[in-house]
Amino acid sequence: MSALSNYGSLTLIGAVMLGALFFVYKVFRSDSMDTSVKIASLFGLIAVISFCLLGVLYRTDVVGNYSNDRLLQIESRYNFCKGFVLGKYLAEKYPDRKAMIIVPPDYELNFRQKELVDSIVKGFGDSITLEAIEEIAVDLSRYQKGKSPHIEEIMTAEDFDYAFNKHRDCEVVVSIIGVPKDIEKMRVWGMKDYERPKIALLNSSTKYLESAIKGKYVVASVHYIPGFKAKTTILPSSPEKVFENRYILVTPENVEQIKRQYDKLFFKM
């Protein structure tokens, strides 16, 4: 439900409560009203106030299914704004480029992952052309049988190199699954500056990427604000404001400033 409709509902509830209070006040001030009518109006007021308070609790995410739905909507909003802000930054910084987005297998079956891809493309606008959405084809035989594989644990530098080689014309690459554990083996780091794509990361730990960001091997990485507290209140309409509630965008230009501000963000060698 939109913030506007939520505010409207709360305003209506407030108006009903004030109307009920005014009505009872008039009843008690009237000398012509019977005592039984006054008592009945008082009980009616209690019922109205109880009903309105319950409505407020639902609308402010304290109780009920509405609270769960609202939390899901809030997380979805954060997810969208995370991708949108990154996409918009890349579009402003590297316009008129072709882009590839690296995703996990069957990403379209996962609503959050598909929403994230859509939000990045929305951020690109008309400035960056999405050339490819590349699913990392991992070898599940690498993973111990009997356990549910997580792509972050089994994807390798070789998988990423394959994606880069397949789409050499893509000058901007966004990974929504971070980077492989053997990141240092990725051949892309050995490319010349003019031939290496602009790599941006979502859902990746920035902790070990200080040098890569400083050297412009990674041009942007979205990271949670250290110690952030999740909010369940109505979020701002601006994607940038929503983003600022939870995330920071680390770039070569601001990495030193962010390091000073959040001294525990990067791993100390």
VOKOL-983118 format. One record per residue: x, y, z of N, C-alpha, C, O, CB in turn. Coordinates in steps of 0.001 Angstrom, whole numbers, plus 500000, padded with zeros to 6 digits. Atoms other than C-alpha are relative to their C-alpha. Last residue first. Glycine has a CB too. Example, Ala and Ser with C-alpha at 12.3 -4.5 7.8 and 13.67 -1.06 7.14 Angstrom:
2
499180498810499940513670498940507140499230501090500730499739502198500899500414500462498585
500890498810500000512300495500507800500900501200500000501936501181500665499008500027501246
% end
This chain:
269
498927500936500359545830494110506558501093500044501066502090499331500956500591500341498598
498675499416499762542826495793508136501078498963499763501141497937500441500106500558501431
499118500904499274539624494562506541501374500639500141501957501110499165500103498632499284
499013500739500775537453497452505433500863499153500910501137499517502053500868500951499182
500600500504501237534220498673507027500968499122499224500571498098498669499540501158499126
500056501459499965535655498936510526499424499396498725499220498185498642499183499551501180
498654500575499931536854502542510202500017498477500026501064497866499811500702500515501215
500304501348499492533484503746508997501300499209500050501630498473499120498928499267499100
501291499946499330533821507522508528499630498672500648499057498637501737498928500406499019
499877499184498793537529507478507766498703500000500803498721500009502034500388501433499635
499107500718499086537117504570505352500181500770501303500223500174502380501365499758499338
500804501029499345534131506317503796500843499195500987500356498790502042499373499065498956
500931499330499096536249509387503068499170498978500777498974499113501985499078500949499214
499220499515498866539023507281501595499112500666501043499296500481502246501070500976499526
499577501117499168536614505324499394500793500463501224500638499899502307500834499032499180
500351499767498590534859508436498101500535498939500959500221498971502149498510500070500138
499984498594499609536250508888494573499750500198501492500269501148502079498969500762499210
498610499524499888537177505240493956500088501443500515501068501820501158500693499901498640
499403499778501313533546504335494743501460500433500178501870500768501289499195501070499195
498564499786499888531646502972497735500591500078498597500395499175497784500676498866500831
499434500330501300527876503401497562501479500358500047501833501536500069499259500754498833
499029499026500474526474503293501081500543499502498668500691498299498455501152500219501041
498814500372500780523332501511502116500961501166499808500611502333499988499583499461498648
499453501335499748520496501499504667501357499742499349502142498952499874499032498974499520
500416500546498704518727504823505084500759498729500357500922498403501533498507499717499994
499161499438498944520725506396502252499627499499501390500429499590502319499915501499499972
498667500605500063519061504091499733500848500455501176501516499642501815500696500354498674
500180501371499494515592505252500768501351499305500079501670498657501076499024499189499093
500215499878498558516700508867500303499807498633500643500312498376501736498786500891500287
498723499637499385518135508085496857499874500094501513500770499654502234500507501327499434
499155501202499896514975506238495815501332500291500679501853499456501418500254499415498616
498764499926500779512943509390496644500833498738500170501162498375501299500818501225500412
500325500296501395509423508617497897501251499982499130501271499313498096499004501022499459
500102498826500879510584508387501497499672499587498568499880498437498181501310500808500027
498742499572500597509837505203503460499793501230499117498689501465498626500620498859499185
500223499666501408506873504684505788501279500596499418501868501503500006498808500992499842
500871498857500236508156503211509024499844500230498502500519499607497682500555501263500690
501271500514500497509551499716509390499001501130499785497818500886499545499426498967500970
501139499141499715513171500769509719498743499391499399498755498876498281500232501425499453
501100500119500958516116498381509952498829500867500443498508500933501630499556498527499852
501170500579499354518969499673512090498846500003499005498509501035498425499626500781501297
501289499413500332522340500277510455498877499262500737498998498080501060499767499962498475
500829499744498828525446499156512350498636500592499701497981501105500608500715500901500911
499641500740498782527776499488509377499124500414501184499021501593501522501482500226500342
499400499075499044525836500988506455500335499220501269499448498597501853499041501205500310
500840499552498899525198498048504144500752501027500847501964500916501032499554498802500866
499778500684498727527412497939501075499022500536501036498635501704500997501467500180500484
501045499640499042527015498784497397500185499172501263500334497952501199498580499779499397
500445501146499217530238498569495396498988500478501037499266501393501813501206499282500683
501079499720499049531338500867492599499613498718500721499560497644500123498767500612499281
500341498568500048534258501226490172498868500365500949498633501546501205499618500397498588
501429500004499687535955497907490941499584501454500115500111502184500955499678499191501329
500351501306500573539347497726489227498519499738500242497833499150499406500873498856500618
501040499892501025539509501455489934499780498691499244499254498686498131500357501096499020
499344500149501292542802501061491876499052500055498824499479499893497680500742498721499964
499035498907500150541177502456495013500676499960498629500924501000498019501058499931501109
500773498779500248538256500073494535500943501189499794500742501996498886499026500281501176
500625500119501326540471497008494130499216501258499652499206501692498500499073498773499948
498968499787501023542619498093497081499409499958498603499790500748497739501106498952500126
499459498645499906539617498474499398501006500286498883500897501301498194500661500207501361
499894499384501319537903495313498184500606501402500016500548502107499009498649500059499374
498679500341500544538300492985501165500292500710498676501233500344497972500104498496499802
498967500077498970535470494377503305501407499782499443502376500354499942499671498894500953
498994499026500407533253495388500384501246499900500879502244500576500630499423501418500059
499317499381498876531203492257500895501100500918499478501971500498498717500583498928500951
498630500464499822529075491621497832500600500701501208500290501863501468500853500260498727
500025501217499170525344491830497336501394499399500162501566498180500141499057498958499387
501109500009499049525785494324494501500061498684500772500527497667500258498612500174499272
500434501159499223529033494953492656498814500306500900498763501337501572501141499487500833
500752499530498835530229497229489867499366498793500692499004497811500044498907501047499584
500668501032499206532912496427487293499355500611501235500005501316502008500995498902500408
500283499345498733533848498942484601499155499043500840497993498793500520499271501374499785
501338499429499785535210496711481848499889500669501372500653500371502290498926498906499864
500669500613498849538972496294481282498631500643500214498534501869500254500867500138501277
500765501158500443540094497240477761499235499321501138498366498487500886500921499005499348
500919499641501073541296500808478379499148498822499525498116499031498887500773500563498839
501081499135499529542801499969481752498954500256498929497755500251499207500561501314500481
499622498592500028544827497079480353498799500844500420497655500413500279500505500418498586
500254499232501216543647493630481376500528501427500131500679501947501236498501500018499686
498782499838500779545317491670484162499819500784498719500785501021497993500555498676499676
499106499076499298542468492183486612501290500250499204501953501271499390500343499447501394
500372498634500309540069490634484100500934501007500659501138502105500142498577500257500430
499115499461501025541919487342484386499730501459499691500595502157499160499873499198498747
500758499515501148540138486512487644500931500707499009501667501619499386498873500953500459
499662500764501195542537484593489877499269500484498755499531499996497656499697498551500223
498679499588500479542476487173492700500402499281498715501328499719498034501043499747501072
500094498781500795538735486653493066501345500400499391501400500958498296499467501133500855
498653499900500576539211483116494334500082501194499053500558501079497923500375498694499253
499026500005498909536176483492496587501430500125499488502277500748500128499859498729500822
499605501323499481534030484450493632501045500117501101501710501142501247500543499122498867
498850500533500718532540487955493291500375498643500587500015498344501725501201500980500067
498671499749499455529246489525494275501092499460499107500985499491497881500124499397501370
499627501127499140526017487874493211501413500168500543502044499202500973499888498679499229
500906499974498850524306490931491713500286498830500944499571498624501924498532499957499531
500260501324499433527278491470489403499075500144501196499377500877502137501323499295500411
500561499959498648527250494602487248499742498569500450499050497817499764498683500854500051
500439501309499501529523494829484203499521500159501436500251500659502292501153498942499913
500438499907498607530021497995482150499461498639500421498627498053499731498915501118500188
499017499149499314532042497985478914499648500241501464500482500714502237500119501333499284
500664499350498868530183495072477363501027500755500837501925500162501434499250498959500872
500417498655500403531797494351473992499280500746501123498941501920500973499097499918498782
498872499068499975533749491431475439499594501429499632500301502382499961501080499522499053
500585498692500303530562489525476150501081501080500102501000501981500937498816500315500965
501190500188500831531516485850476097499422501342499547498803501436498487498937499201500767
499552500324501359535002486605477382498828499890499026498948500212497844500792498692500004
499319498837500567533622488344480469500395499754498551500212500624497699501235500350500827
501016498974500268531148485526481183500627501227499352500065501785498410499278500400501299
500804500471501126533852482853480827498959501055499609498748501325498427499306498662500353
499199499776501207536175484834483072499225499583498757499299500235497715501330499226500079
500087498586500345533431484907485692500786500307498730500335501088497892500510500860501155
501375499727500414533055481141485752499843501445499551499172501728498559499026499694501141
500157500558501345536844480708485831498594500269499455498424500565498272500284498485500013
499474499000500923537060483020488835499826499538498556499591500349497660501483500281500296
498556499802500025534893480522490663500381501120499035499555501615498268500709498700499608
499566499343501237531301479964491729501489500326500104502017500540501195499166501298499728
499490500932501016530862477385494498500412500671498695501102500052497885498962498964499707
499000500937499478530383479287497740500626499139498915501702498577499117499376499112501043
498839499245499532528590482343496362501135499084500451502302499476500428499598500921501141
499139499668501133526319480023494395501243500764500434502303500635499822499228500814498979
500135498557500130524929478514497561501005500442498947502190500116499030500232500741501376
498892499143500438524526474745497307499625501474499965498517501828499562500473499573498631
500574499054500952521991472897499450501076500981499571501590501731500401498786500748500614
500185498660499484523855470024501068499412500892498906499595500642497714501334500573500522
500815500040498790523636466290500494499772501356500616499032501478501592500631499111501004
501355500526500177526510466221498043499271499986501340499874499870502407500038498575499386
500224501248499268529511468447498685498548499558499874497628500349500081500378500165501482
500536499828498650529855471108496027499705498649500633499329497695499952498728500862499974
498937499524499118532149470854493050499548500020501455500359499980502380500456501393499577
499244501165499527529585468679491297501153500420500909501714499595501630500538499195498810
500473500405498679527353471756491137500745498794500549500661498503501742498529499696499945
499930501460499982529421473148488263499630499523501399500438499613502324501426499490499588
499061500646499082528357476771488005499907498480499891498879497925499503499730500446501448
500261501438500095526734478371484970501022499251500851502088498870500368500054499516498516
498776500745499722526764482039485950499673498514500052498932498059500923500652500470501333
500121500887498845523679483479484303501300499227500182501779498574499255498803499026499831
499247501260500055524519486338481970499853499216501298500246499676502370501486500275499719
500188500463498619522056489141481349500582498596500034500003497660499481498458500024500455
500108501413499622523323490773478173499707499852501488500175500631502318501289499247499641
499663500901501093523445493993476148499756498545500371499365497745499521501445500193499593
499806501347499463521708496381478524500192499033498840499263498768498078498794499567500890
500777501049500672522215499769476899500324498642500609501482498228500642500287499990498477
499248501249500151523393502578479164499091498939499386497947498771499809500567499516501372
498562499705500097522227506195478999500851498758499775501891498824499120500465500699501251
499607500024501414518555505610478159501505500165499819502001500178498692499272501096499236
500775499106500854517624504683481728500390499837498540500554498717498054500191501449500433
499239499732501227520435502847483476499288501033499126499920501880498495500215498697499206
499006498978499692518544503192486755500846500362498790501236501519498626500893499531501122
500755498750499843515580501284485332500961501141500290500791502244499771498944499878501136
500323499560501362518010498597484162499228501320500038499444502203499208499179498917499256
498739499536500589519353498324487706499752500569498602500249501640498253501033498845499937
499708498693499409515799498135489076501303500579499452501406501787499243500078499888501525
500890498991500589514851495347486677500315501395500527500249502374499785498535499654500287
499566499786501385517881493310487741499166501096499336499704501980498669499896498689499191
498719499303499927517000493769491405500529500303498604501003501407498339501022499168500786
500290498610499679513373492840490808501274500830500031501282501988499614499276500097501339
500540499414501237514519489643489118499694501481500210499954502306499335498719499246499545
498902499891500951516709488824492109499533500642498691500224501478498110500603498619499726
499084498959499557513958489605494596501141500208499006501544501339498738500560499654501371
500577498671500171511336487600492698500988501100500351501099502079499614498757500141500846
499855499361498693513470484472492352499559501458499867500212502254499192501482499900500527
500911500700499100512323482393489387500047500579501412499219500238502257500336498515500036
501359499510500249513910484925487009498965499321500896497857499831501060499631499785498542
500272498818499179517301484182488587498568500492499838498009501084500762500968501117499645
501450499919499787517283480699487117499611501204500852498702501121501678499497498725500659
500865500816500865521062480419487516498533500160500385498198500246501567500405498517500079
499939501434499718522665483330489399499111499219499039498285499816498348499583499720501451
501055500458499096523086486776487797500189498506500290500938497831499583498588500270499387
499711501394499651525799488785486043499034499565501095498918500217502132501486499823500465
500312500253498598524480491976484443500204498520500266499619497676499586498542500440500352
500371501384499698526144493043481198499703499920501491500413500509502306501139498987499589
499832500601498678526305496604479947499589498534500026498753498077499246499198500770501025
500790501232499954526859498557476752500294499304501328501412499363501841500326499058498776
499286501278499962528110502124477122498996498849499885497790499026500060500837499870501311
499789500488501368526679505505476120500872498752499963501670498571499044500632501089499149
501098500022500976527040506955479601500431499426498656501617499341498337499451501402499798
499518500664501220529720505940482129498874499910498958498430498810498626500542498580500332
498536500048500025529415508143485233500526499447498674501550499907498168500518499150501159
499476498633499984525780509194484903501518500022499824502074500942499225499618500696501307
500483499315501197524604505746483827500558501419499919500896501899498837498466500034499986
499220500481501140526784504086486456499602500716498717500450501026497880499824498492499832
498627499517499838525256506218489213500852499599498792501589500420498248500621499445501306
500005498575500331521742505562487903501406500590500114501815501403499285499029500763500919
500164499850501442522314501801487910500054501454499560500656501770498533498695499385499563
498757500440500640523668501890491462499922500181498496500858500695497884500295498535500339
498982498986499716520737504003492658501335499608499366502034500458498815500165500191501525
500259498790500780518219501731490934501102501031500190501586501614499220498653500603500387
499607500197501389519700498507492281499854501259499170500688501550498312499188498898499388
498592500396500018519547499549495930500506499855498567501567500379498226500197498682500765
499198498761499943516267501379495386501490499704499986502281500490499464499650500806501255
500097499250501253514569498175494226500932501210500011501666501449499052498553500452499758
499357500798501039515801496079497141500003500745498673501012500775497969499294498647499847
498556499896499798514894498788499660500746499278498877501734499788498349500401499416501374
499641498629500349511380498960498208501501500226500156502131500844499299499223500994500869
500025499930501458511040495182498307500419501393499528501126501534498530498595499651499465
498789500686500472512132495207501927500084500027498484501167500155497913500028498548500499
498851499170499645509481497836502706501288499373499484502131500061498908500076500199501523
499981498860500916506792495932500819501211500892500261501831501402499327498706500814500133
499582500512501304507628492742502697500097501127498975501012501156498151499023498923499509
498570500281499904507445494626505987500546499479498673501647499841498258500271498985501116
499294498731500044504069496051504993501510499790500059502264500464499357499547500897501146
500041499509501376502701492642504172500803501286499864501523501492498888498551500232499552
499122500854500813503840491319507531500057500480498557501127500528497950499522498544500045
498624499736499581502276494282509378500977499183499160501984499713498691500183499678501498
499595498773500679499078493975507367501448500323500338502205500808499497499078501174500391
499390500341501283498863490401508540500467501235499249501405501174498454499023499220499146
500782500467501135498187491585512070500782499707498739501983499964498652498984500986499691
500661501300499913499869493731514703499426499621498645499279500460497756498888500019501071
499787500590498680502318496629515103499397498610500087500005497716500676499408500892501082
499187501217500051502720497632511448500270499360501366501273498667501535501303500309499345
498626499648499621501515501228511839500852498761500212501899498820500856500003500851501266
499430499113500996498299500600509910501442500409500313502172500841499421499146501223499875
499813500709501271497395497588511975500731500867498987501626500405498279498651499558499430
498986501038499797497990499367515264500272499231498720501420498915498409499565499038501099
498697499337499975496076502414514021501120498977500150502152499068499486500062501028501142
499664499606501364493109500240513101501356500667499908502113500428498968498947500923499456
499622501230500690493137498636516535500389500302498557501342499731498025498849498976500043
498653500344499541493166502114518056500501498725499334501674498618498978500020499838501522
499048499107500654490186503060515916501439499693500404502348499725499574499669501444500329
499927500361501410488158500029516991501053500847499279501825500334498470498623500172499331
499325501302500079488955500628520646500192499579498551501259499105498161499200498927500759
498584499785499713488073504329520330500776498692499887501881498673499346500179500606501399
499417499315501152484775503468518632501502500203500192502295499971499279499306501353499772
499924500958501110483867500898521302500672500629498782501492499989498123498592499498499625
498941500968499673484742503301524133500187499002498863501311498641498515499668499254501311
498721499321500185482649506012522468501166499050500267502152499034499530500094501224500919
499766499908501438479716503632522179501329500658499686502043500250498770498881500765499334
499551501340500437480025502835525861500283499982498491501220499334498024498926498926500351
498660500186499443479859506582526601500571498640499599501735498529499214499966500131501533
499063499266500857476924507024524223501429499835500482502364499789499683499635501483499954
499868500737501262475034504280526050500991500680499069501779500013498398498639499870499308
499184501186499714475725505948529409500246499193498720501348498702498477499312499114501068
498633499557499757474489509300528064500928498806500260502055498756499766500039500972501188
499435499639501309471393507698526603501458500413500147502306500071499323499186501142499347
499721501263500703470651505981529921500615500265498632501465499505498166498710499170499845
498766500586499478470990509329531711500375498720499258501553498471499004499856499711501491
500213500897498866468329510889529475501341499391500437502266499258499635498979498879499632
499681501405500223469317513770527231499815499187501276500195499611502368501432499854499485
501203500716500421467505517089527636500238498501499801499287497737499635499472500601498719
500841500263498827470219518707529735498781499175499639498113498620500511499564501307500644
501429499752500202472707518438526865499202499632501250499364498539501794499482499206498788
500281498586499734476375518768527795498509500327499907498053501362500395500773500873499025
499844499759498569476751514994528096499720501465500370499340501759501503501411499613500441
501024500764499268475356514443524612500062500319501490499030500570502113500185498479499773
501279499309500171477468517233523098498886499305500764498012499963501330499637500088498523
499919498737499263480662515755524554498672500748499916498188501279500916501147500880499452
500217500336498597479634512317523318500035501263500865499272501406501821501059498988500482
501392500430499833479306513683519765499687499715501471498665500174501981499719498747499148
500831498809500065482601515587519953498533499645500239497816500361500938500169500697498643
499777499227498771484444512489521110499101501239500043498530501571501082501480500420500107
500655500731498908482915510408518303500141500761501317499185500845502087500597498582500139
501447499869500165483858513010515694499243499325501136498265499865501654499567499409498667
500353498639499597487414513211517027498497500233499895497897500898500740500750501022499142
499828499893498552487734509428516834499604501392500499498920501519501515501454499692500389
501082500771499365486287509308513316500080500120501520499059500307502182500069498509499579
501229499210500145488633512095512147498816499300500675497990499952501313499690500244498508
499941498866499076491655510263513546498732500831499962498235501273500997501192500877499680
500164500560498660490672507076511735500003501117501042499186501123501963501118498976500303
501411500358499861490230509036508504499716499454501399498709499801502017499599498966498933
500734498736499870493671510621508897498517499737500214497876500392501037500208500881498753
499753499518498640495205507194509515499268501315500250498770501547501352501508500178500242
500715500877499074493585505860506347500156500474501437499188500497502197500501498562499867
501427499733500122494752508830504291499184499180500973498238499685501578499538499728498596
500259498738499306498301508503505585498513500336499965497956500834500943500819501141499371
499820500282498581498286504864504485499730501249500833499037501185501848501418499475500268
501208500672499548496821505759501095500084499677501482499068499690502178499763498727499196
501122499084500058499588508313500522498733499358500540498018499973501332499781500473498578
499932499136498830502370505987501733498796500938500040498278501238501115501309500806500000
499184498808500112501308503467499139499971500810501279499067500681502104499537500845498839
500841498812500000500000500000500000500875501236500000501902501258500677499049500007501211
% end
